[in-house]
Amino acid sequence: MKYNNETLGALALIFAGVFLSFGGVIIRFMESSSAWQITGYRSITFSLAILLYVFIKYKKKTPEAFHNIGYNGILIAIILGFSNTCFVWGMSTTTVSNAVFIMSTGPLFAAICSYFFLKRKIGKKTFIAIAGSMIGITVMFSGGMDSNNYIGNFIILGVPIGFAFQLTILNYNSHIDFMPATFLGGVFSSLIGFIFMANFDISTHDLLLCLFMGAFQVGIGFMLITIGSRYIPPHRAALFLLMEPVLAPIWAWLGVGEIPGTTEMFGGLIVLTFVSYKIIDQFKNTEEA
């Protein structure tokens, strides 16, 4: 097993998917908060958690770290805000099954970005893993895919596309620490949430859950994505992050008793098999793109 930057990057992305997979079940415990309220309030502690990381790492050189992100960092922040907006807006106009299915196409868009912008050829094993995972995702949500919600489906498509560009920028500029850009993305997302929420009133119960999500569930997840994407090509990074849609139904089952259907479980098993295949190969051989 080769413990180098690529291996550590892969581990960071795998655990990022695990942290992000808890989002659905946490939202199920909300009492009455709207999607915009959740976005706005959770982004507060998300930004603070990222900023704390930057302060601890750079101390007096924090202003320099923000300066070093340059225009690419600003672009990443805008993409993060854009993706969050598409997610919330799309989720309000389409079904959850549609949304998760569409967002799970991330590896395909990441592969396209990786090929055209980074000039990276997709290795045979990676291609097999992506193709197999897409088959599994299709099986997972074949029973709930509703083609009538065209507008919502089109909007939610901005999430995997934006994410693919984010991973590409992070990997192309691997010599730059874009954690300050992730902080700015959180600030941007919070502003969008507060602009669109109907009112600021939120129960203490929901507020605490939102603050917890921002600092830990989403905060740590995106910290790990920012770190891991510097060392892993976009198409492989997005592949490892498929752990999120695979694990999310399991946590919903264990947490609130939402039992996944047989088809969904079978599709998830297919995805997990192909992702595990690539994870094992990643640790054995890091030379393939």
N, C-alpha and C positions, 0 to 999 in steps of 0.2 A: 504494500500500500504506500503510495507516494504522498507524503504530507508536504505540499507546497501551497502556493497561493491559490491555484485552481481548486485543489481539494478543500481548502478552507473556505473558498468562495462558494463551492457547491454545498457545503454544510450550512453556511449562512443562509443560502437561498431555501434549502429544505426546511430549516427551522422557521424561516420567514413565512413559508406556506402554512406551517403548523400554527403559528401565532395568529395569522390572518383568518384561519379556518374557524376560529371561535366567534367571529363577528356575528354570524347569523343567530346562534343560540343566545348570545348576550342581548341582541335586539329583541328576541322573543320575550325577554323578561322586562322590557320597557312597558310602562303603564299606558301612557297616552301621548308620548312625544312624536312629533312629525319627523319626517326624514330630514327636513332642513334644520330642525332644532338639533337633531343628533349630529349632523354634519358640522354645524356651527360650534356647538359646545365641546364636542370631542376633539375638534381641531385646536382648541385652546391648549389642553394639556399635551396634545401631540406636539405642538410647536415648542412648548416649554421643555418637554422631555428631550427633543432634538437639540434645543439650545443649550441645555445642561450638558449634554454629551460634548458639544462643541467647546463650551467653556472649560470643561474638565480636561479635554485633550489639548487645547491650544492656549488656555490661560490668557496671558497678556497679548498673545499673537492672534486672538480671536478676530479683531478687525481685519487683519491681513488674510485670514482664512476666508472671510466673506469676500474680500477683494479678489482673491485668487480664482473664484468660481467663474468670473467673467460673464460674457453674454450667454455662454452655454448653460451656466447655472441659472440665469434668469429664465432661459427657455425651459429648463427642467421644472422650475417653480410654476411656470404658466401651464405646462403640460399636466402637472399634478392637480392644479386647480381645475383645469378643463376636464380631466378624467373624473374627478369627484363630482363635478357638475353633471356630466353625462350619466354617471352612475345613479345619482339621486333622481334626476329628471326622468331617466329611462325606467327606473324601478317603479315610478309612480304611474307609468303609462303602459307597462307590459307585465307579464307574469314572471315570477321568480325563476321558474324553469327556463323560460326564454332567456332571461338575463344571464343566468349562470352558464347556460349552453354557449351563448355568444361570447361571453368573457373568457370562456375556456379555449377559444380559438387563438389566444395569445401567442402560442408557439408558432403558428402559421405566419402571422404578421411579423413576429420577431425574426423568423427565418428569412422572410422577404427583405426586411430592413438589413439584416446581417449580410445578405448576399449582395444587395445593391449599394449599400453605404459603406460597409466594412470590407467588401470584396472577399468575404469568407465563403468557401464552399462547404456545403452541408455534408458531413461524413455519413457513411452508409449506416452505421449503428445509430447515430443521432436521428437520421431520417426514419429508420425503422421504429425508433421509440416515439417520434412525433406522430407518425402515421398510425401506429397502434393505439396511442393515447387518444387521438381524434376519433378512432372507431369506438373506443370505450366511452368517451364523452357523449358521442351520438347515441349509443345504447342507453346511457344513464338517463338522458332526457327525451328519448324518443316518444315516451308516453305522454309527456306534458308540453311538448313544443307546439305552441299555438301560432299559426301564421297570420291570424287576423290583426295582431297588434303591430302593424307595419311601422308606424311612427316611433313607438317605443323601442322596437327592435333596431331601427336605424340609429336612434340616439345612443342606445347602449353600446352600439358598435364602436363608438368613440373611445370606450374604455380600453379594449385590447389594442386598438391602433395607437392610442396615446401612450400606453404602457410599452409597446414595442419600440417607439421612438425614444422613450425615456431610457430603456435598457441599452439602446444603441449609443446614445450620447454618453452614458456612464462608462460603457466599455471602450468607446473610441478615445475618451479622455481619461484613461485609467490612472494617469499620473496625478490627477486632480482629485481632492477629497470634496465631493459635492454634498456633504452633510449640511453645510449652511444653506444650500439650495433646497434641500428637503425641508428645512425649517421655514424658508420663505414660501414653499408650496403649502405648508400647513397654515400659515398666516393668510394666504390667498384663499384657501378653502374655507377658513373660518369667516372671512369677510363675505364670501358668496353665500354661506349659510345664513348669516345674520341679515343680509340684504333681502333674501327671499322668504325667510320665515314669517308667518303671519303675525306672531306675537312672541315675546321673549319669556312668557310664563312657562315654567317647567317644574314638575314636582321634584322634591329633594331626592326621592328614590331614583328617578330617571336621570337627574343631574349627576349623581354620584356614579351611575353606570356609564354615562357619557364620558365623564372625566377619567374613569378607570380605563375605558376603551382607548381613549386618546393617548394616555401615558404608557400603557402596557401592551394591550392587544394590537392596536394599530401602530403605536409609536415604536415598539421594539421590532415589529414586523418590517416596517419601512427602514429602520436603521440597518437591519440585516440585509435588506434588498440593496440599499445604497452601498453597503460594504461588499457584498458578494458579487454584484453586477460589474464591479471593476475588473474582476479576474475571470469571468465566465462569459462567453459569447452570448448575445441576446437570445438566439434560438434555444440554447441549452438552459439559459437562466429561466426563460418562460416555461420550459418543460419541467424543471424542478419545482416551480411554483404551482404546478397542477396538484400538488398535495392539498392545496386549499379546497377546491371543489370536491375532492375525493373525501376529505375528512369532515367537511362541514355537515353533511347529512348524519354522520355518525355521532357528532356532538349534539345535534338536534335530537337524535334518538335517545341518547343517554341523559340529556339535560331536561328536555321537556316532553319526551315520549312520542316524538314524531317518528314513527316507524317507516324507514325507507322501503319502497316497493322492491319486489324481487328483481325486476329489470334494472332498477337504479343500483341495487347492490351488485348485480352482475357486471354492469358497466363500470362501476367504481373499481371492482376487482381487476378488470382488464387494464384500466388506467394505471392502477397501483403496480401491476405486474410489469408493464412497459417502463414506467418511471423507475422502478426498482432495478430493472435490467440496466438502464442507463446509469443509475447511481453506482451500482457495483462496477460497471465498466469504467466510470469516471475515476474511481479510486484505484483501479488496476492500471489504467492507461489514460494519461491526460493529454496525449498528443493529438487525438482526433478532434476536428472542429465540431 
